[in-house]
Amino acid sequence: MAHKKGVGSSRNGRDSNPKMLGVKHYDGELVTAGSIIVRQRGTKIKPGKNLAMTHGRVVR
């Protein structure tokens, strides 16, 4: 006979690390060259005048 009761494993006990996505600087704010303005997944926000999209879909 077993001395201890069998314990089931949890199915929900995991979470991903935060990715810090979103707008970092808003309209009208002063920014320095090369600063990150938006971090995003995909291309929801496209770069405008004097901006570029980098490898991680970051608008600088």
Number of C-alpha atoms within 10 A of each C-alpha: 3 5 5 6 6 7 6 6 7 7 6 6 6 7 6 5 6 6 9 9 11 12 14 12 13 10 6 6 6 8 12 7 9 10 12 16 17 19 21 16 12 10 12 8 15 13 17 10 5 7 13 14 17 12 7 10 18 23 23 19
